[in-house]
Amino acid sequence: MADLGNIASFAYSVPEIVLALSVVGLFIVDLVVVNKETVGRLALFAMGLVVGLLAFSLPEAGDIHSLFNRQVVFDEYGQFFKLLLGLCGFAAVWMSLGSEEVRRVNQGEYFAILLAATLGMLFMASATNLLMGYLALEFLSLASYVLAGYALHSRRASEASLKYLIYGGVASGTMIYGMSWIYGLTGSLDFATIQN
């Protein structure tokens, strides 16, 4: 397994970089365009581009690289799940384009947060460190809390978002407590070291 530093790792993280730039770009485009449906189409195009990049960056058998100082890994297993999650993100954006609920709210923010949730899932699929896995899961969770209550004039959506936030906070605290026990027993946050 090749252990790459931060700068060399960027070459293997192009889909994630494109998705992160798309999230920022959607927020900016939402500020300037009048027709908000354009933002949804741009989000669909961005997700299609990310899926294409993931499909063309599938590694060969045995091609494994440890990226960002052993925080994430580039391998067949991770890339397969990234591609699967990218397709799910594409389907979610595509189905949201025709949704009446999405048309009633600020579409630009909705699609940007949906892409941000997908970005969290991509990092979670390739995490090789408990800390990276936790940060990716929390990034996904925060986006999910916002999306759960995104129907602004719905009391049920607000209630669901608040309950999800409370439940997620308790679950997150419990998970961090369990991770601290694992670190105390093994002296490492790295999955491979913990396994050994």
C-alpha positions as CSV (number, residue, x, y, z in Angstrom):
1,M,0.0,0.0,0.0
2,A,1.4,3.3,-1.1
3,D,1.2,5.9,1.7
4,L,0.7,9.3,0.1
5,G,1.0,12.7,1.7
6,N,-1.5,15.5,1.4
7,I,-0.4,17.1,-1.9
8,A,0.0,13.8,-3.7
9,S,-3.4,12.7,-2.4
10,F,-5.3,15.4,-4.3
11,A,-4.8,13.5,-7.6
12,Y,-6.9,10.6,-6.2
13,S,-9.6,12.8,-4.7
14,V,-10.8,14.6,-7.9
15,P,-14.5,13.5,-7.5
16,E,-14.6,14.8,-3.9
17,I,-13.0,18.1,-4.9
18,V,-15.4,18.6,-7.8
19,L,-18.4,17.8,-5.4
20,A,-17.1,20.2,-2.8
21,L,-16.6,23.0,-5.4
22,S,-20.1,22.2,-6.7
23,V,-21.6,22.8,-3.3
24,V,-19.9,26.2,-3.0
25,G,-20.8,27.0,-6.6
26,L,-24.5,26.2,-6.1
27,F,-24.7,28.6,-3.1
28,I,-23.1,31.3,-5.3
29,V,-25.3,30.6,-8.3
30,D,-28.4,30.6,-6.1
31,L,-27.6,34.2,-5.2
32,V,-27.5,35.5,-8.8
33,V,-30.0,33.5,-10.9
34,V,-33.7,34.4,-11.0
35,N,-34.9,31.0,-12.3
36,K,-34.2,28.7,-9.3
37,E,-34.9,25.6,-11.4
38,T,-31.5,26.3,-13.1
39,V,-29.8,25.5,-9.8
40,G,-31.4,22.0,-9.7
41,R,-30.2,21.3,-13.2
42,L,-26.7,22.4,-12.3
43,A,-26.8,20.1,-9.3
44,L,-27.9,17.2,-11.5
45,F,-25.1,18.0,-14.0
46,A,-22.6,18.2,-11.1
47,M,-23.7,14.8,-9.7
48,G,-23.5,13.3,-13.2
49,L,-20.0,14.6,-13.5
50,V,-19.0,13.2,-10.2
51,V,-20.5,9.8,-11.0
52,G,-18.6,9.8,-14.3
53,L,-15.3,10.7,-12.6
54,L,-15.9,7.9,-10.0
55,A,-16.6,5.4,-12.8
56,F,-13.5,6.3,-14.7
57,S,-11.3,6.3,-11.6
58,L,-12.0,2.7,-10.6
59,P,-8.6,1.2,-9.5
60,E,-7.1,-2.0,-10.9
61,A,-7.0,-5.1,-8.6
62,G,-4.4,-4.6,-5.9
63,D,-4.1,-0.8,-6.6
64,I,-4.3,0.6,-3.0
65,H,-3.2,4.0,-1.9
66,S,-3.4,5.5,1.6
67,L,-4.4,9.2,1.2
68,F,-4.0,12.3,3.4
69,N,-1.6,10.6,5.9
70,R,-3.7,7.4,6.3
71,Q,-7.1,9.1,6.8
72,V,-8.8,7.7,3.7
73,V,-7.9,4.9,1.3
74,F,-8.1,4.6,-2.5
75,D,-9.0,1.0,-3.3
76,E,-11.6,-1.1,-5.1
77,Y,-13.9,-1.6,-2.1
78,G,-14.1,2.1,-1.3
79,Q,-14.4,3.2,-5.0
80,F,-17.3,0.7,-5.5
81,F,-19.2,2.2,-2.7
82,K,-18.4,5.7,-3.7
83,L,-19.8,5.0,-7.1
84,L,-22.9,3.4,-5.6
85,L,-23.4,6.4,-3.3
86,G,-22.8,8.8,-6.2
87,L,-25.5,7.1,-8.2
88,C,-27.9,7.4,-5.2
89,G,-27.0,11.1,-4.9
90,F,-27.7,11.5,-8.6
91,A,-31.1,9.7,-8.3
92,A,-32.0,11.9,-5.2
93,V,-31.3,15.1,-7.1
94,W,-33.1,13.9,-10.2
95,M,-36.2,12.9,-8.1
96,S,-36.1,16.2,-6.3
97,L,-36.3,18.2,-9.5
98,G,-40.0,17.3,-10.0
99,S,-41.0,17.6,-6.3
100,E,-43.6,20.1,-5.3
101,E,-42.2,20.3,-1.8
102,V,-38.8,21.4,-3.1
103,R,-40.4,24.0,-5.4
104,R,-41.9,25.7,-2.3
105,V,-38.6,26.2,-0.5
106,N,-35.3,27.7,-1.5
107,Q,-34.1,25.3,-4.1
108,G,-30.5,26.4,-4.3
109,E,-29.8,25.8,-0.7
110,Y,-31.7,22.5,-0.8
111,F,-29.6,21.1,-3.7
112,A,-26.4,22.4,-2.2
113,I,-27.1,20.7,1.1
114,L,-28.1,17.5,-0.7
115,L,-24.8,17.5,-2.5
116,A,-23.0,18.2,0.8
117,A,-24.6,15.1,2.3
118,T,-23.4,13.1,-0.6
119,L,-19.9,14.4,-0.1
120,G,-20.0,13.2,3.6
121,M,-21.0,9.8,2.4
122,L,-18.2,9.6,-0.1
123,F,-15.6,10.3,2.6
124,M,-17.3,7.9,5.0
125,A,-17.0,5.1,2.4
126,S,-13.2,5.4,2.2
127,A,-12.3,6.3,5.8
128,T,-9.5,4.2,7.4
129,N,-9.4,6.1,10.6
130,L,-12.0,6.4,13.4
131,L,-11.6,10.2,13.5
132,M,-12.1,10.6,9.7
133,G,-15.1,8.2,9.9
134,Y,-16.6,10.2,12.7
135,L,-16.1,13.6,11.0
136,A,-17.6,12.3,7.7
137,L,-20.6,10.8,9.6
138,E,-21.2,14.1,11.4
139,F,-20.9,16.1,8.2
140,L,-23.6,13.8,6.7
141,S,-25.7,14.0,9.8
142,L,-25.6,17.8,10.0
143,A,-26.8,18.0,6.4
144,S,-29.5,15.4,7.1
145,Y,-30.8,17.4,10.1
146,V,-31.2,20.5,7.9
147,L,-32.9,18.5,5.1
148,A,-35.3,16.8,7.5
149,G,-36.8,20.2,8.5
150,Y,-36.4,21.9,5.2
151,A,-40.1,22.3,4.6
152,L,-40.1,25.7,6.4
153,H,-43.9,26.0,6.9
154,S,-44.5,22.5,8.1
155,R,-44.7,21.8,11.9
156,R,-44.2,18.1,11.3
157,A,-40.9,18.8,9.4
158,S,-39.7,21.1,12.2
159,E,-40.6,18.5,14.8
160,A,-38.8,15.7,12.8
161,S,-35.7,17.8,12.4
162,L,-35.6,18.6,16.2
163,K,-36.1,15.0,17.2
164,Y,-33.5,13.9,14.6
165,L,-31.0,16.4,16.0
166,I,-31.5,15.3,19.6
167,Y,-31.3,11.6,18.7
168,G,-28.2,12.3,16.5
169,G,-26.5,14.2,19.3
170,V,-27.0,11.4,21.8
171,A,-25.9,8.8,19.2
172,S,-22.8,10.9,18.4
173,G,-21.8,11.2,22.0
174,T,-22.3,7.5,22.6
175,M,-20.1,6.8,19.5
176,I,-17.4,9.1,20.6
177,Y,-17.4,7.5,24.1
178,G,-17.0,4.0,22.5
179,M,-14.2,5.3,20.2
180,S,-12.4,6.6,23.3
181,W,-12.5,3.1,24.8
182,I,-11.2,1.6,21.6
183,Y,-8.4,4.2,21.5
184,G,-7.6,3.5,25.1
185,L,-7.3,-0.3,24.5
186,T,-5.4,-0.1,21.2
187,G,-3.5,3.2,21.3
188,S,-4.6,4.0,17.8
189,L,-7.5,5.4,15.7
190,D,-6.3,3.6,12.5
191,F,-8.6,0.7,11.5
192,A,-5.7,-1.6,10.5
193,T,-3.8,-1.1,13.7
194,I,-7.0,-1.7,15.7
195,Q,-7.6,-4.9,13.8
196,N,-4.1,-6.2,14.5
